Amino acid sequence: MIVTTAQIAAAALALPKEDRLELADRLLESLDGPPDDDVERAWADEIDRRLEEVRSGKVATIPWEEARKRIFEDTDADDS
């Protein structure tokens, strides 16, 4: 029996939310390929660097509402 993509999608959409989330996560992971240890290390180093900047007071954080406003202002400016 051949199962079509449409049949798989219909079955997947009938799953409970948590199961759909798990399936989506697994599908997305399958597209990534194997992890690159150098990239993982570089991201970890970058996170550590940024965290240290915040902790030392070199940079200041802003509330999410302000960040969101700035993001959408930049996006709106790109559309014009």
N, C-alpha and C positions, 0 to 999 in steps of 0.2 A: 504494500500500500504506500503510495506517494503522498506525503503531507506537504501542502503548500505553505508559503510564507503567510498568506492570509489566514489560514487555519491556525497556524502557530500563534499569530498575533491575536486572533479572537480568543484562543484558549488562554493566552497570557493575560489579556485584559479582563478575563473573568476571574482571575486570581484575587485573593485578598490583597489589600494595599501593601502589607509587609512582604508578602511573597513577590509582588511586582517590583518592589524596591530591591529585593535580593537578586531577582533575575536581571534587572537593569544594571545593577552593579557588576554582576558576573559577565554580562555581555560587553559592557564598557571595558572591563579589565581584559577581556579577550582581544580587544583591539590594540591595546598598549604594547604588547610584546613583553619580552623579559625585562626586568628592572635593570637599569644602568647604575651600577654602584657609584660611578664617578658623579653622575647627576644627583643621585640621592645625597651624597656627601656634600656636594656644592650647595644644595638647597638647605641642608642642615647647618652648614657654615653661615649661609646668608641669614637664616632665621636667628642663629646665635648672635650674629653681628647686629642685626636690627634690634633684638631684645636688649642687648647691652647698651645701645644708643638710647633707648627709652629709659632704661634703669638709671643710666648715668645723668640723664637730664639733657643730653646733647640734642635730642629731638623731643617734641611734645606730641602727645596723642590728642585727637579731637573726638568729640562724641560721634557716634554712628550717624545721627540725624544730620550733622554738619557734613560729614564725609559723603553721605548719600546725596545731599543737596549739591555738593561740588561735582560729584560724578555726573549727575544728570544735567547740570549746567554745561559741563564740558561736552557731553553727548549732544545736547541741543545745539551747541555752537557748531559742532561738526556737521550737523544736518543743514545748516544754512548756506 
